Amino acid sequence: MKPSLLVFDLDGTLIDSERDLINAVNAALTHLGREELHDDLVRSYVGDGAPVLMRRALGEEASEAEQQQALTYFLAHYREHMLENTTLYPGVRETLDEFRARGIPMAVLTNKPVRFSRDIVKGLGLGGHFFQVYGGNSFEQKKPHRVGIDRLLEESGAERAGAWMIGDSSTDILTAHNAGIRAAGVTYGFKPESLAEAHPDLLVESFAELPARLLG
């Protein structure tokens, strides 16, 4: 069955944004007089939006004022540097080209702020591939809430039974399950260890595997 809609996570799925995110987190910590965190630890904090990322980086003892100061600095730093090291994962552009040639509607649903997400998609030359890009502040609820999927299904007119969410973490798989669509996990991203517990319908080791697995 040809997919009716493909919804992609961004960080860890389409783009390798690890270095720029880590740099921005540590820049904010340094600004507040804190010690920098190890790359692996910052990576484990990514995926639930910028406020949660900075709250985790600061620790539970941080005050609300300190959290807001850190978040403001993080966002300003990231906005200026978010395309310095960020790249597409291997096979992403070619695979999206193939899906587009097949006439399959595609969209991005991420917990990253929507303005940053759209600028990154455009900056990496993928603006013409997606009919919509939604971020963590596009709706009142972030993933794994189903609201983003429901909106994309409504906008595209796609049948729910043929829709897929593709992502690198349990958050993406749960988003799909909550919305009643199928889910594919990519094992090269930020949180591959979380995928098994969420029971995706499909697992792939590289993005380039998706056409053969989804189109048959």
Phi and psi in degrees as a GROMACS rama.xvg file:
@    title "Ramachandran Plot"
@    xaxis  label "Phi"
@    yaxis  label "Psi"
@TYPE xy
-65.0058  131.727  LYS-2
-58.5183  139.29  PRO-3
-86.6436  -22.9729  SER-4
-161.715  137.114  LEU-5
-119.231  121.071  LEU-6
-114.01  123.942  VAL-7
-111.951  137.733  PHE-8
-67.757  166.905  ASP-9
-105.999  -74.1799  LEU-10
-67.1421  128.046  ASP-11
84.6895  -5.13361  GLY-12
-121.431  -61.3608  THR-13
-91.4487  -38.2268  LEU-14
-124.407  144.574  ILE-15
-95.6543  93.4755  ASP-16
-105.326  11.7803  SER-17
-54.8704  -50.5993  GLU-18
-62.4683  -43.8285  ARG-19
-68.6031  -35.9777  ASP-20
-67.356  -45.5631  LEU-21
-61.6478  -43.5925  ILE-22
-61.3734  -40.2282  ASN-23
-69.492  -40.4869  ALA-24
-60.9006  -49.2703  VAL-25
-69.5673  -29.8284  ASN-26
-64.6147  -40.5468  ALA-27
-66.9317  -40.5821  ALA-28
-64.4427  -42.6724  LEU-29
-62.5828  -39.7519  THR-30
-59.7754  -32.8601  HIS-31
-91.4096  6.29822  LEU-32
79.2585  17.4466  GLY-33
-94.0712  161.774  ARG-34
-78.1557  148.157  GLU-35
-69.0203  154.914  GLU-36
-102.382  155.089  LEU-37
-66.8131  147.637  HIS-38
-53.0777  -46.442  ASP-39
-61.7217  -35.676  ASP-40
-69.7857  -44.3116  LEU-41
-61.9796  -42.233  VAL-42
-57.5892  -38.3933  ARG-43
-70.1918  -16.5626  SER-44
-90.0844  -11.9562  TYR-45
-79.0662  144.804  VAL-46
129.473  -15.0767  GLY-47
-116.988  18.9988  ASP-48
100.215  159.156  GLY-49
-62.811  -43.1838  ALA-50
-60.1808  -41.8868  PRO-51
-68.3045  -39.3536  VAL-52
-57.1183  -48.6385  LEU-53
-73.3014  -32.4802  MET-54
-64.1655  -40.8367  ARG-55
-67.0895  -39.7586  ARG-56
-66.1958  -34.3142  ALA-57
-80.036  -31.907  LEU-58
96.0048  163.481  GLY-59
-66.6835  -21.4261  GLU-60
-78.6065  -10.0413  GLU-61
-69.3538  140.442  ALA-62
-76.1906  165.47  SER-63
-63.723  -37.9685  GLU-64
-65.1258  -40.1205  ALA-65
-67.3944  -39.2948  GLU-66
-61.718  -42.3073  GLN-67
-68.3391  -38.8803  GLN-68
-63.5593  -43.4814  GLN-69
-65.1068  -42.1871  ALA-70
-64.0425  -43.2955  LEU-71
-60.6873  -44.0549  THR-72
-68.0074  -42.6378  TYR-73
-57.4113  -48.4948  PHE-74
-63.7627  -40.3962  LEU-75
-65.5519  -43.4126  ALA-76
-66.076  -45.0949  HIS-77
-65.8655  -38.9241  TYR-78
-58.4457  -37.546  ARG-79
-79.0975  -28.8712  GLU-80
-118.97  9.58759  HIS-81
-70.7585  -10.6046  MET-82
-116.767  15.3759  LEU-83
-70.8924  -41.9248  GLU-84
-122.007  -9.33425  ASN-85
-72.4869  132.798  THR-86
-137.176  164.899  THR-87
-75.2492  145.114  LEU-88
-68.6731  156.278  TYR-89
-55.385  135.143  PRO-90
84.1998  -6.78121  GLY-91
-65.5829  -51.3315  VAL-92
-61.1609  -46.4661  ARG-93
-64.2288  -39.3313  GLU-94
-68.4608  -42.9861  THR-95
-64.8385  -35.5389  LEU-96
-59.3301  -41.7729  ASP-97
-66.5067  -44.6142  GLU-98
-62.3667  -40.0276  PHE-99
-64.891  -40.1862  ARG-100
-63.036  -28.5838  ALA-101
-81.3584  -4.8505  ARG-102
77.0814  25.4414  GLY-103
-90.0938  123.724  ILE-104
-62.8275  138.419  PRO-105
-133.779  147.359  MET-106
-148.011  165.057  ALA-107
-115.189  134.587  VAL-108
-133.031  110.321  LEU-109
-132.577  161.781  THR-110
-92.7722  0.567146  ASN-111
-70.4577  147.537  LYS-112
-50.9433  138.505  PRO-113
-63.6971  -37.6897  VAL-114
-62.4471  -44.6968  ARG-115
-63.3492  -43.1012  PHE-116
-60.4781  -46.1136  SER-117
-67.9699  -37.0623  ARG-118
-66.5254  -38.7468  ASP-119
-68.0712  -45.8738  ILE-120
-57.4508  -45.8157  VAL-121
-66.462  -43.0464  LYS-122
-63.6518  -28.6097  GLY-123
-93.0564  7.83436  LEU-124
80.0151  25.1448  GLY-125
-111.15  8.94974  LEU-126
-57.2243  -31.7008  GLY-127
-84.472  -2.97448  GLY-128
-88.3741  -24.5043  HIS-129
-116.13  135.628  PHE-130
-79.3521  -15.5632  PHE-131
-157.769  146.124  GLN-132
-129.562  117.176  VAL-133
-114.845  144.433  TYR-134
-118.241  -172.746  GLY-135
-67.9758  -18.5529  GLY-136
-108.596  17.0597  ASN-137
-79.3501  -25.0738  SER-138
-133.395  171.275  PHE-139
-69.0838  -27.694  GLU-140
-117.42  143.09  GLN-141
-92.0322  169.429  LYS-142
-55.5593  140.931  LYS-143
-90.6898  17.0363  PRO-144
-62.7677  150.052  HIS-145
-83.7388  -5.90714  ARG-146
-57.779  -38.7012  VAL-147
-66.3278  -42.5292  GLY-148
-63.599  -45.1139  ILE-149
-59.2135  -41.8739  ASP-150
-64.8279  -41.8908  ARG-151
-66.9901  -37.3397  LEU-152
-63.7331  -41.1178  LEU-153
-64.761  -44.8246  GLU-154
-68.6338  -35.5919  GLU-155
-86.8849  -20.2323  SER-156
72.9964  14.8369  GLY-157
-76.7428  151.541  ALA-158
-77.1846  133.715  GLU-159
-59.1215  -37.201  ARG-160
-63.7512  -23.2266  ALA-161
-104.789  6.44282  GLY-162
-90.1241  149.421  ALA-163
-131.513  144.581  TRP-164
-110.877  131.631  MET-165
-119.384  125.187  ILE-166
-158.357  177.943  GLY-167
-108.833  4.89954  ASP-168
-142.142  168.925  SER-169
-61.6487  -28.799  SER-170
-57.9357  -42.5617  THR-171
-69.1829  -39.7273  ASP-172
-66.3188  -42.8171  ILE-173
-66.0422  -34.8206  LEU-174
-58.6229  -46.6952  THR-175
-62.0586  -48.0565  ALA-176
-60.4574  -41.822  HIS-177
-63.8529  -28.3789  ASN-178
-94.7447  -1.46697  ALA-179
73.9585  30.4073  GLY-180
-121.162  173.454  ILE-181
-86.6703  159.857  ARG-182
-134.097  138.61  ALA-183
-120.352  134.338  ALA-184
-107.54  138.252  GLY-185
-102.996  131.409  VAL-186
-91.5094  2.79054  THR-187
-96.4619  -1.2246  TYR-188
-84.1173  -152.925  GLY-189
-77.6089  -34.2562  PHE-190
-132.592  55.8356  LYS-191
-63.8324  -27.0144  PRO-192
-67.0811  -19.0045  GLU-193
-86.1926  -11.0016  SER-194
-68.3809  -43.0603  LEU-195
-59.2919  -39.2788  ALA-196
-68.1124  -19.0279  GLU-197
-95.8893  -9.77457  ALA-198
58.8552  66.205  HIS-199
-67.3958  158.333  PRO-200
-74.1962  -21.2945  ASP-201
-152.34  141.859  LEU-202
-124.439  135.491  LEU-203
-130.548  147.859  VAL-204
-89.5513  -18.4791  GLU-205
-142.687  151.112  SER-206
-62.8856  -31.675  PHE-207
-66.9692  -13.8133  ALA-208
-74.5365  -19.6195  GLU-209
-60.2468  -44.7917  LEU-210
-57.3398  -46.1229  PRO-211
-64.6607  -36.2387  ALA-212
-79.2268  -34.3138  ARG-213
-92.5563  -28.5791  LEU-214
-97.3539  -17.9097  LEU-215
